[in-house]
Amino acid sequence: MDYKLTWQEYNKSLKKDKLLGLKCTDCGNITCPPMMVCAECASTNLEVVQMSGNGKITTFTTSYIGGEGRENELPYTIVMVALDEGPWIMGNLVSMDPKKVTMEVIGKTVELGSRVFPGDKYSNGDMARPAFSIIE
């Protein structure tokens, strides 16, 4: 079975602030980040689609302790975003000082950008991460 959208292709598009997902031609569900099968019905009949990257924050956490090699990123806020197209994805909230993020961000509308982080000894090189900004 071939991947319709590889992690490398997903990461490359994210570096250009483009969010790609996989739309199931059987049930219409959109899966993001990429998987081999539809997250809803497990079909392999998928097509690559570009998503808007807009959505609403459903929850968040602010991290003051990071993994090895990520100490210089602290603190940072991770948000879970329900995208307009359906999938939920996590990313960094970059439009607010992490020390000032409160429960009031839940339900706020955000738009996607990206940040590229250098690889470390545990990765295969530079990695793009979704980065969200509140747009209300």
Residue, then its C-alpha position, 0 to 999 in steps of 0.5 A: m500500500d502506498y502513502k497518498l501523502t508522506w510525512q515528508e510531503y506534509n512537512k515540506s508543505l507546512k514549511k510553506d504555510k500550507l496545510l495538507g490533509l487527506k479526504c476520503t472519497d468514500c465517507g468525505n472525512i478529512t484526516c490530518p496529519p496524514m495517515m495511510v487510512c481514513a481516520e473515520c472509516a479506514s478506507t484507503n480511497l484518499e485524495v490530497v487536499q489543501m485546507s484553510g488552516n483556520g479553526k478554533i482553539t479547543t484546549f491548550t497547555t503551556s509548557y515550562i519544562g522542555g525536552e532535551g535540546r528544546e530548552n531555548e523554546l521555553p515557555y511555549t503554549i500548545v493548542m488543540v485546534a478544531l479546523d474548519e474542515g473537521p480535523w483537530i490538530m495541535g500546534n504552537l500558539v505564537s501570537m501571545d506571550p505564553k505567560k499571559v495565555t488564560m482560559e479566555v483563548i478557548g473558542k478563539t479563531v486562529e489561522l495557521g502559519s508555521r515555524v521550522f525548528p532545527g533537528d536534534k539527535y532524535s530527529n531526521g532534520d529540520m521539522a515544521r510545526p503548525a503555528f497558530s495566531i489568534i485572528e478574531 
